[in-house]
Amino acid sequence: MDRRIETRVITVPKAGGGVLIERDASRVWQIEANIRVANFQGQLDIYDGFDADGKHEWQVVARFSRTYPFIPPLPCDYGIYVHASANIGSFTITWEPLSWARERS
């Protein structure tokens, strides 16, 4: 089976914020949260959609950096939007787009 798995590393602004990762149906395989300051809580949310108004799929409140694998993968029918709080320094997300392979120019 031929799968196209993509990975993206996002640096979160000091005030926190959200990022649109994918605009098509996808499956999220894992996300890694990297805390800015140890022992202070940071929150990471995954939404199925284009912004925080989409369906809330997953949330973690973490006090240390960790990888969170999803078995089975987390389905997102409309897109992937991730919101991170101020204490998340960066995160790495791995997902599988379900659309046909796009031409790269």
C-alpha positions in Angstrom: 0.0 0.0 0.0 1.4 3.4 -1.0 0.9 6.1 1.6 1.9 9.7 1.5 2.9 10.7 5.1 3.7 14.3 5.8 5.4 15.9 8.8 5.6 19.5 9.8 7.3 21.3 12.6 5.6 24.4 13.9 7.2 27.1 16.1 4.4 28.6 18.2 4.5 32.4 18.9 5.0 33.4 22.6 1.3 34.4 22.8 0.1 31.1 21.5 -2.0 30.6 18.4 -3.4 28.3 15.8 -2.2 26.9 12.5 -4.1 25.4 9.5 -2.1 22.2 8.7 -4.2 20.6 5.9 -7.3 21.7 3.9 -8.4 18.2 2.9 -9.6 15.0 4.6 -6.7 13.5 6.5 -5.7 11.1 9.3 -3.4 12.3 12.1 -0.8 9.7 13.1 1.0 11.5 15.9 1.8 14.9 17.4 4.7 15.9 19.6 4.3 18.8 22.1 7.4 20.6 23.1 6.9 22.7 26.3 8.5 26.1 26.5 8.9 26.1 30.3 9.0 22.8 32.3 6.4 22.2 34.9 4.0 24.9 33.6 1.0 23.6 31.7 0.6 23.9 28.0 -2.5 23.0 26.0 -2.6 21.6 22.5 -5.9 21.1 20.6 -6.7 19.4 17.2 -9.8 20.4 15.3 -11.4 18.8 12.3 -11.9 21.9 10.0 -10.3 25.1 9.0 -10.2 26.9 12.3 -11.2 26.5 16.0 -14.9 26.5 15.0 -14.4 22.9 13.6 -15.1 19.7 15.4 -12.9 19.4 18.5 -11.1 16.1 18.0 -8.3 15.9 20.7 -6.8 17.9 23.5 -3.9 17.5 25.9 -2.7 19.6 28.8 0.9 18.8 29.2 3.6 19.8 31.7 6.5 18.2 29.8 7.5 17.4 26.2 6.1 14.2 24.8 5.0 12.4 21.6 1.4 11.3 21.4 0.8 8.5 18.8 -2.8 7.8 17.6 -3.6 4.1 17.0 -5.9 4.0 15.1 -5.1 7.4 13.4 -7.3 10.4 14.3 -9.7 11.0 11.3 -10.3 14.6 10.2 -12.9 14.8 7.4 -12.5 18.5 6.5 -9.0 19.5 7.4 -6.6 19.8 10.3 -6.3 22.9 12.5 -4.1 22.9 15.6 -4.2 25.4 18.4 -1.4 25.7 20.9 -1.3 27.7 24.1 1.5 30.1 25.1 3.6 27.5 27.0 3.9 25.2 23.9 7.2 26.2 22.3 6.7 24.1 19.2 4.9 20.9 18.0 5.6 18.3 15.3 2.6 16.8 13.6 2.5 13.7 11.3 -0.5 13.1 9.1 -1.7 11.3 6.0 -3.7 13.3 3.4 -6.5 11.2 2.0 -6.8 13.2 -1.3 -5.1 12.2 -4.5 -1.4 13.1 -4.8 -1.0 16.7 -6.0 1.4 17.7 -8.7 4.4 19.5 -7.3 5.9 22.3 -9.4 
